[in-house]
Amino acid sequence: MDESKQMTSTDTLIKMINQIASNMAPGRNTQDAASATADHLIRFWARSMKFQLISNTKNNVQQLNPIAVKAIEILSRHYEGVQAV
């Protein structure tokens, strides 16, 4: 996959997680919203999407809302030691 397609798909994933995080926020504190967001990703996103999001946002969180950042941290811990396929 060339670099321009990689950036485009990562940008799409960032947009998606920000939307999910925003939808999980009402009525929850930040930690609970982040946990609900991570749970959604674990249950419904393809493994390749999760690993792409984790690897491409480690040092680049400027585009992520705070709930999304915490959700990715939870997701990273959940998949610690698991190899992307």
Protein Blocks (a to p, Z undefined) as FASTA:
>chain_A
ZZklmmmmmmmmmmmmmmmmmmmmgopafklmmmmmmmmmmmmmcfklmmmmmmmmmmoc
klpcfklmmmmmmmmmmmgoiacZZ
